Amino acid sequence: MTMYPSRRAMVGSGLAAMTAMATTSAAAAERLVPARALARAVAAYSALGRHFGTNDGSGLVREQVPAAADDKPYSYEWPYSQVHIAALDLTAVDATYESELTERAKAQEHFWNAAGGTTELPGYASYPVAPYGSGGDMFYDDNAWVGLAKVQRHLQTGDAAALARAKEIFALVRSGWDTDTSHAAPGGVFWTQADWSRDRNTVSNMPGAQLALRLHQITEEADYLNWARLFYDWTNTHLQSPGGLYWDHLDLKGTVEKTFWSYNQGVPVGVNVLLHQVTRDRAYLRRAERIAEAAYAYYVTQGRLFTQPVYFNSIFFKNLLLLESATGKDKYHRAMADYADQVWSTMRDPATGLVHFNAPGGTEAIQQAAFAQIYAVLAWPRAKWRTLY
C-alpha cells in the first residue's frame, strides 16, 4: 500500500552502505561533539530549503528532487511534517531558527481540515487543503507525529497553543479506534480513514499511546492514561512478535503483516519509558530496555540499519535517546552518531548537500528532513532528551 512515494518503500541504494559500524574510541568521541553535529544539521537543513522550497509564499515544499512527471505541486503531509519537525529540532538547540519554525508551523496548517474527516473531527489531511490543494484522506499516524511535535514544543517552551493542538489531534486519533467486535482482533486504531485500507498498525497505535501519555503527564487527566493503556495493550497482544520486536499491521481477518520496521520498534520503547515515568513501575523500564536491545541487535549488530528508511531511523533513534535519558547510558546515542556520520560520508553529495538513498541519485524531502533531524538532536544536551517522543 502506498499513499505517495516511499511511504512503505525499502531503501534501495542504502543496502550498499551496510557495513560494520565499529569505530575507535577517539573517532566515536569526535562524532559526539555537539558543535559538529549542529553544523551538519544546519548544512542538511539549508540544503533542504535550497532544493525543495516552492518560493510561492506557501511555505510548503516539493516532494522530491528531481521531480517525477506525476508529482503534485507540493509534498504530502507526512513529508512536510518531517520538514516542520526538522525546524523544531534545530530550534531546540539554536534559537536563531525560531522564525523559521514559526513559518514551518504556519505552513503545516495548510493541511488542517477543520471540517473533519469520516469521524467528523478536525485533523491534518494528507495533502494541502484549499487554496493550495484539494485535501486528502486523514492518516492517524501522520497526525500523531504532529501531535508529538506539538507536545515537544510545549515541554520545551510552555507553548499553550501547541498543547491545545496536541489535544485536538489526540481526539482525532482516539476516534480511529475500531469498535466493531465482529472483526478479528477487535480494537486498535486504524491506519487511515481511507476506505481502501482497514489495517490496524503498530504505527497508528503506539504513537497514539505515546501522545496520550505525554498529555497525561502534562494535564494529569486520567482519561489520557486509560486510552494509552488501551492502545498499548492491544498492540502488545496482537502485533508484538515472540522475539519482542513489533510487526507492522493486521487486517480485519486477523492476517498479520510481519515486516519489522525500525520506527515500529522505537516508539514502543518510548511508550514504556513514559509508562515507567507515570506509574513508577520499573517493569516498564525493563521492557523498554529489552525491546531496545532486541532492536539494536536486529538493526545495528546484524547490519540491517541501512535497509530502513532514514525517516524511520530518525524516529527509532529519538526514542532510544528518550530511554537513555532515563537510564543514563550512551550506547544508542553513539550508534545514532555512527549512523549519521556513515550517511554523511557515503550518501551525501557535497556539491548539493543532499543525501541520496534512491537510485539513480534522487532525494525526497522526507529523507533530507530526517537527516537534518538526526544531526540536530545529536547536538542537543542530554537534559533535552527527556522531551523527545
N, C-alpha and C positions, 0 to 999 in steps of 0.2 A: 504494500500500500504506500503510495507516495502522494503527498499533497503538493509538493513542489520539490525542486531538485535536492537530492541528498538527504531528505528527511530520514530515511532509513538505509542510506547507502553505505556500503563498505568503503573504506578509503583505499583507492587504487594504488597510486604510486607510493603510498606510505608503507606498503609491505616491504618495499626495497630498503626502507630505513630501519628495519627491525634488526637491531644489533645489541650486543651486550652493553649495559649501562654502568658497568663498574668504572670507577674513577679513582685517582689518587686522592688522599685526604686534602692535599693542598688545592687541587683542582676543584674538588667539591666545595671547599670553603670559599673559593673565589666566586663560585656560582651563586652563593647566598648573600653576596654584598648587595644591600638594598638599592644603593645608588645605581649600580649596574643594571639591576632588574628594572628600575624605573626608567632609565634611559632607553632600554629596549622596549618597554611598554609604550613610551611616548613615540618612539620610531614606528612601531607597529600601528598605533592608533592614527598617527599622522598620515601614514600611507593609506589607511582606510579612508580618511577624509579626502585625500587627493584623488583616489581612483574610483570611489564609489559614490561620491557626492552627486546630487542631481542638479544643484545650482538653480533651482526654480523657486526658492523660498519656502518649500515644504519642509525642509529638514530631513526628508526621507532619503533612502539610499537605493542603489540598484542591487539586484540580486547577485550578479556575478560579473567578472571581468575575464575575458571578453564576453560581451552579452551574446546569448543564443538568439536565434531568429524568432523564437516564440516567447521570449521574455516579455513580461509586462513592464510598464514604466518604473515601477517601484518593487522593492523586495516584499516578500510576505512578512507577516508579523513576527514569526519565530526568529528569523534572521535579524529583523530590526530590533527586537527586544535585546538581543545579544550585543548589538552596537550600543544601545542605550546603557546596558549593564557595563560595558567596557568603559564608558564615560563615568559611570558611577564608581567603578573600582579605582579608576585613576584619581577621581576627586577625593577619595578617602585618604590618599597619600600626597596629593598635590592640589592645594586649594585653588590654584590658578585655573583649574578645569571646572570650577563651579558654574561659570556662564555657559560652558559647553554642555554640561549636564542639564542645565535649565532648558537649553534648546532641544536636546535629545528627548527630555521628558515631555516637552511641548509637542514634538512630532509624534511621540508614542500615542498621543491622544487622537491622532488621525485614524487610528484603528478602533477607537471606542464606539461601540454600538449601544447607544443609550436606550434604544427601543427594545433591546433584548433579543435573544435567540429563541430556541424551541422551549426553553424553560421560563421564558418571559422575564429574565433577569439580565441586566446590562453586563457587558464584558467586552473584551478585545476580540474583534473579528480577525480572520486570517489574512485579510487584505484591507487596505485603507478604505474607509467609507467616503461618501461624497464630501467635498468636491474632488477628492483625489482618486477615488475608485468606487466600486460598487459593493464593497464589503466582501464577506465570505463567511463560511462556516466558523463556528467557535470551537476551539480545541481547549479542553480543560487543562492540559499540561502547559500549553502556551500561556494561558492566563496565570497559572500558578507561578511560573518563573517571574512574571512581572510582580505578582503579589509578594514573592520573597525578596525581590529587589526593593520594593517599597518598604518592607519591614527593615531590610538592611539600612536603608536611608534613615528611617525613623530611629533605629537603635544608635546610629552614629551621630545624628544631629537633632533628634527630637521633632522632626518634621511631622506636624499633625495632619497635614493634607495627605502625606504619603501613607500614614496609618489608616486614614479614612478610606483611601482607595484600596488598601490591602484587605480591609474588611468587606468591601463590596465584591472584590474578587473571590474571597473565600465563600461568600454567599452563592456565587455562581458555581464554584467547584462543588460545593455541597449539593447543589441542585442536580448535579450529574450522577448522583447515587442511583444505582439500579434497584428499583423497588418491586420488580416483577419476580415473585417467588417461583414461577414456573421455569425460570431459566436455570440452567446448570450453574452451580456455584453462585446462587443469588447474592446480590450485593455488589459492591465495588463501584468505583466511578468509571463511567465510560471515557474513552479516549477523546471522542469528539461528539458534537451534536449532529454531524453529518449522517444521513441515512445510509451511506454506503459502508459504514463501519459500525459494528456493535461490539467491538472489542473492549475489554476492561484491562487496563495496563498497569504494570508497576509504576510507570511514569505518570499516570493520571491519578494514582492513589497515594504513593509515598510523598510526592511534593505537596499534595493536599494535606497530608498528616503533618508535614513539617511546617507549613503555613499556619495550620491550626494551633500547633504547639507554640509557635512564636507569638501568635495573637493571645493565647492563654497566658504566656509569660508576661506580656505587656498589660493585659486587661484584668487578669485573674478570673475571667469568666469561665465557669465550669463547662459550659456547652462546647467551647472550643476543644477542651481536653477530651470530652466524650467523643466528639467526631474524630479527633486524631486517633484515638484508640480503635475506633470502628474501622477506619481506613487501614491502619497498621495491622490489626488482627486479620482482616480479610486478605490482605496481600501476603502476609506470612503463611496463612493457611493454604492459599491456592497458587502462589507464584514463587515461593522460596523452594529452591531445589534441596535435595538431601545433603548436598555438599555445602550449603549455606549461601550460595550465590542465588541471584534472582533472575528468573526467566522473564520474557518480555510481556506476554499477554495471554489471555484465554478468550475464546469466543463464547457465544451463547449456548453452544452444545457442550462446552467444557473442554474443548481441544486446546491444549497449551502450545504456544509458540515458544520454543526453548532457547532462543538466542540469548547469550549473555552480553548485554551492552554495558559499557563501563559506568554510565551515569545511573543505571538501574542498581548498581552496587553502592555507589557513593551516597545517594540520597537515604537509603535505609540506615547507613552508618550515622548520618546526621540526625535522623529521626530518633535513633536510640540514644544518642548523646543528649538530645533535648529531653527525652523521657527521663533520663537519669537526672538531669537538672531539675525537672519539675517534681519528680517523685522521691528523689534521693535514693532510689533503689539501684545499687551497684550492679545488679544483674543486667540492666540495660547497657551500662557502660561495657561490661564484659561481652555482651552480644555485639556491640559496635566494634569492639576490638577483634572479635572472631571474624566478622564479615570483612573488615578491612584487611586482615591478614590473608583471608582466602582470596580476596580480590587482588591484593598485591602479588600473591603467588601466581595467580592466573594471568594477570596482565603484565607485570614487570618481570618477575623471575622467569616465567615461561615465554617471555618475548612477544606478547600479544598487544602491547600498548598501542603500537602503530597500526594495528588493524581496526582501531576505533577512531571515529571522527574526533577531531581536536575539540569540537564543541561539546562532545560527550565527556572527554577527558577533563575539560575545564571544570565542569560540574562535579565530576568524580574527585578531583584533587581538592577542590574547595571544601567538600565535606570531610575529606581526610584531615584537612587543617583544622576544621571545627573539632574533630576528635582530638587532635594533638593540642588544641587549646585547653582540653580537659586533662589530658594525660601528661603534658609537659614534654613529650617526646618529639623527635625531629626526623624520624625515618621517612615519613611520607612527604614532608617538606623537601627533603633532599631529593627524593625521587621526582617530585614535581619540577625542581630546578634542573635536574638532569634531563628530563623530558623536554623542557622548554629550550634548553641550550642545544639539544640534539636537533630539534626542529629549526632553530635559528641557523645552525651551521650546515644543515644538509637540505633544507627545504625552502629556504628564503632566498629570494632574488635580491642581491644587494643593490641592483640598479633601480628597482621599483619599490623595494621594501615589502613586497607581497610574499606570502607563503604559498607554495604550490603543492597541494596534495593531489590534485586532479591531473591526469594526463589529458592533453599534452602540455599542461602548464597554466591552466586557468586557475582562478581563485574565486571563492564565494565570500560574500560579505560576512557570513556567519563564521567562516573559518578565520578570517583576519581578525574579527572581533574577539573570538575566543582566545586567539593567540595573544592579543593585547591584554585581555583579562588575566591570563595566567601570569604574565610578567608583572602586571600591576599589583596583583595580590602577593606575588613574591617580594615586592617592595614594601609591603605592609609591616609594621611592627607586630610582634606576636600578640600583643594585647588586643589588636583588632580582629584576630582570627575568630573570636567568640561571636562576632556579628555575622559570620558567613552562614550560608544556607544550613 
